[in-house]
Amino acid sequence: MFCTHCGKNIPDGVRFCTYCGSSVESKAPTMNAMSSAQPKPRPAAQASGSSKKTMILVCSICGAVIVLALGILFFVKMFHSEEVNLNDYVSVQFDGYNSQGTAVVVFDNDAFLDDFENKIKYKGGKPSNADDYYSAAEYMINELVDYSIDNPTGLSNGDTVVLKWNVDEYGIQNDVKVKARCRDTEFKVEGLQDAEAVDVFQNLDVSFQGDDGSGYVVITNNNTTEPFNSWTFSADTTNELSNGDKIVVSVDDGESKLDASVSDTGKVPTALSREYTVTGLSAKAEATTEEEEEEEDDDDDDGGTTVAQGGTSAQKPKKNNGSGSGSSSKSGGNQVFPDSSSRLLTAEEVGRLSEQEVQTAINEIYARNGYMFHDTNIYNYFCQYDWYSPVTGSQEDAKRRMNSTENANIELLEKFR
């Protein structure tokens, strides 16, 4: 047995603890006490009624919770809007050649419709302009959302372009149940092919003819590769040249031709202009007064000399003292048809001309289109006109410069030649 005060183990039957001296009393529970400690059983009817009330209360609470959940679900269903991030469905593709690349925005309609065709709904009725669309999602992406690239052309690898969104927020708010999110995004240009470099001046023949101090340049395009074989070239100074002078020959309308060449053929000119030094002009012999007088007498006798060159000819003007009717004005002068570039000639008026005049009329049209006559006499004849600006020694180049009226007049004139 144990002391109830100090807890020490003491012999059974002792009245005082051998350790602390406290009195030890042994109390055995009586049968009456044990009987009185047991709970009294409740009547069966009372226990059954309480259980039913509890069950009813629990069922009522569960029912209320279910009704509330259904109400919340209905509310969410009625007023919830789908959220969509439009940036997830776009990409930017780059195509073409380096320095002339293009950027195109691609929207993945199939993926967007797979995700939202059955989720995005109309607000209220279907809009009047939505009849052509199968679903609200299709209507939204075609009518309410647009996009563009800030700089879609003339691109090089490493450039940056920006995808810009243009969303009809009013239409989305009033027509469809959706929360559309999007943001302008930068894309780095990459994957463009390198264009092939071509020296267009390598096959360009630039020569100088005439006398030193009054020489002129002749430019002939011998390129055989498209599109360079159809290009035309011009010099910044074309006549009154001396040996040692510097001139610059350039591609006509070079920048636009450069862009077209790269984008269409993948070939880029290494340069659009080049400097040349005038060489090869012969020393100019001074004519004596007697020779000049004889030349004037010859002109007076035959009324002008016809010189043929490369299928064209020109009438050499008479010399004059500045007061006679034989003087040629620099703005118009004695041209056969000064307006043959702006009106169609008739067979009747051409038929009244001599063959020499017909040929001169043809020359006039070529001269207006920059043809550089190889014959010095023809060249000098047209140099008297301030509108004459020779830029090419190729008849084909000059022909390409002609307008439809000039081409029709050339065709008519050649029938009478």
Buried (B, 14 or more C-beta within 10 A) or exposed (E): EEBEEEEEEBEEEEEEBEEEEEEBEEEEEEEEEEEEEEEEEEEEEEEEEEEEEEEEEEEEEEEEEEEEEEEEEEEEEEEEBBEBEBBEBBEBEBEBBBBBBBBEBEBEEEEBBEBBEEBBBBBEEEBEEBEEBEBBBBBBBBBBBBBEBEEBEBBEBEBEBBBBBEBBEEBBBEBBBBEBEBEEBEBEBEEBEEBEEBEBBEBBEBBBBBBBEBBBBBBBBEBEEEBBEEBBBBBEEBBEBBBEBEBEBBBBEBEEBBBEBBBEBBBBBEEBBBEBEBEEBEEEEEEEEEEEEEEBEEBEEEEBBBBEBBEBBBBBBBBBEEEEEBBBEEEEBBBBBBEBBEEEBEEEEBEEBEEBBBBBBBBBBBBBBBBBBBBBBBBBBBBBBEEBBBBBBBBEBBBEBBEEBBEBBBEBBEEBB
